[in-house]
Amino acid sequence: MSTAGEAVRLHWWRAALLVAAVVVGTFPWTVAPSGLFGVVPILIWCFLARSPRAGVVVGLILLTVLVWFVVPRGLGWSGSLVPSEVEVYWLYPVIAAVVCLPALTKVGSGVVGLVAMVMTGFLAAAVVLLGQLEAKPGDEAVLPAPAGLRVAEGSGYCGSGNCSREVVATGDRAPEVMRAHLESHGFTARTPVRMCRATGLVFTHEVCAESKTISADAVKVTWYVN
């Protein structure tokens, strides 16, 4: 019993850290959890850490950085301080490796693990970027539409390595309501009909939305990754 109790005391932080990482990685819990890849560096650290103290301290740092990489984007924020989705795959593992390296006790095997983690992140980022070339963009904070508007999605468009999505929103003052909705999610006007927003710490992920007023109560919005 004492051996089992000691094992629990030694490893409780690993379980707690992984559970917290999964909760953060799946935020906002209503869309495909791309941030779940951010659990990988924390999982690797749980295997590399040799003492509870170092494990908890470094683990909390990694968890805090993961919150920064996932939560602001999940809340619909944008700007140069908001990491883009693809940066979760490559930049977060790089930062995690830098954080973990000084705390390693077995440097040889630990470095191999961190290098493998970083390389896996770059590979995953390459796969995601290649997949996006011929795929329609995600909701990109254009959807879900504001309450009170009815939305019907069109066929969109794909060609020349770029794809777009489009919706027709109807409801009371739909053009004004959709424009206010886009502005509240970080879109700024580039032209009278074109609004864009950008995220990304190193490489910018820019999305543009173009609005075409159909009537006083209907508007078509087309968006694409620039």
N, C-alpha and C positions, 0 to 999 in steps of 0.2 A: 504493500500500500504506500509506503513512504517513497519507493522508487517511482511509482506512478504519479504520486503527488509532486515529486520533484520535476518530473518530465513536464507536467502541466505548467508548473511555475516557469520553466525554462522556455516553453514554446507558446505560451498564451499570446504573446505579442505578435507572433507570426500570423496566427489565425485572425486576430483583431485587425491587423494591418491589411491583410488580404480582403477581408470582408469590407472594410472601409474603402479600399481601392476599387472593388467591384461596384460598390454603390456610386462612387464618384464617376467611374468610367462609363457607366450606363446613363448618366445624367444627360438630358432631362427625362429619361425613362419613357419617352413616348415616340422615339425615333430609333433608327438603326444605330446601335451603340459603337460608333467608330472609336470613341474614347476608351473602349474596353482594351484596346491594344496597350494602353498606358499601364495596364496591370502587369504586363510582362516584365518590365524592369523591376517592379516591386517584388514580384514573385522570385526573380533571380536573386535579388538582394536577400530575400528570406533564406535562400539556400547558402549564400556566401557568408552571411553574418555569423560570427562565432560567439558573440556575447550579447546578452539581452540589452545592455546599456547602449552599445554601439548600434545594435539592430533597431532599437526604438528611435534613437536620435536621428539616424540617417533615414530610417523608414518614414518618420514624420516629415522630414525635409522633402523626400520624394513625393509623399502624399500631397503636401502643400503645393509643390510644383505641378502635380497632376491636376489639382483643383484649378490652378491658373490656366492650364491648357484646355480644360474641358468646360468648366462652368460658365465663364463669360460668353463663350460662343453658344452654349446651350440656352443662355438667357437672351440671345439675339443681339448681343453687343458687337461692335465692330471698331476698327481703328488699328493703328500700328502697334498697340500694346496687347492686342487680342490675338493669340495664336490661331492660325488657320487649321482646318481639319487635317490636312496632310502633314503638318508639322508635329502632330501627335505621333506619327509613325517614325519620323527620323530625328527631329530636333529634340524631342523629349528623351529618347534613349541616349543621345549624346550628352545632354545635361545630366541625366541620371548617372552615366558612367563617370563624369567628372566629380560628381558628389560622392559616389561610392569608392572611388579609387583610393583616397587617403585613409579610408577606414578599413581597408583589407588587411587581414592578418596572414593569409596564405596568398602572397602576391602572385605567384606563378599561375596557379589554377584560377585565381580570381580575375586576373587580367584577361585570360583566355575567355572566361565567361562574359566579361564586359565587352570585349571585342566582338564576340559572337552576337551579343545583344544589339550592338550598334549596327553590325552588318545586316542582321535580320530586319532592323528598322529601315535601313536604306532600301533593302529589297522589297519590303512591304510598301514603302512609299512609291517605288518605281511601278509596282503592280497597280496600285491605286491610280496613279497618274495616267498610266496607259489605258486603264479601264475607263477613265473619265473622258478620253479623247473622243470616243464614239458613243458616249452615254449622255442622256439628257440630265441637266442639272437637278440637284435635289430641291427641297423647298426653299432654301437660301433666305429664310426669313420673309419671303413673299407670302408664303402660306404657313400656317392657316390664316385665312382672310379674317378681317374684323367681324365681330358678332353683328348680325343684322344684314349681312350680305350673303347672297347665294352665289355659289361658284360652280361653273362648269368648265372642265379642262378640255382644251382642244388637242389637236394631234401634234403640235409643235413642229420642229424642223431639225434635220440633221444634214450636214454637208460640209465639206472642206475642213474636216477635223474639228468642227464645232457644232454643238446642238443647243436647242432652246426649248423652253416650255412656254405654254400660254394658257391663260384662263380668261374667261369672261365673267366678270363680277356684276351682279345686278342687285339693286336695292336703292333705298332712298339716298340720293346724292352720292352714288357709287364712285364717280371719278374723284370727288374731293375726299371721300372717306378712304379710298385706296391710297391716294397720295399722302394723306396724313399718316396712314399705317406704315408706308414705306419710310417716311421721314422719321417716325418713332423707332425704326429699326436700323437707323444709321445710313439710309440712302440719302444722298445729296444730289441736287440738280446739276446736270452737265449741259443739258439743252432743255427747252420747254417740255419735251416729252420723254427725255432720257434721264434716269437717276441711277447712280452707282454707289456701291459701298465696298470697302476693302478690309480685309483682315490679313494678319501675317506679321511675324516678327522679323523674318529673314527674307522670304519670298512672298510677295503680295498675291493674295487670292482676291480678285476683283469680280464682282457680280454687277451686271447692269440690268435694269428693268425699263422697258419702254411702254408707255401707256397711250392707248388710242381711245378717245372718247367716242362711244357709239351713240349715246343719248344722255340726257340729264341723269338717268338712273342706270346706266350701263357703261362699262369700260372694259376694254381688252388689255391685259397686261402680258407682255412677253419678256422673259428674262433668260439670260445666258451668262456663262463665265467668260469674261473678256480676255 
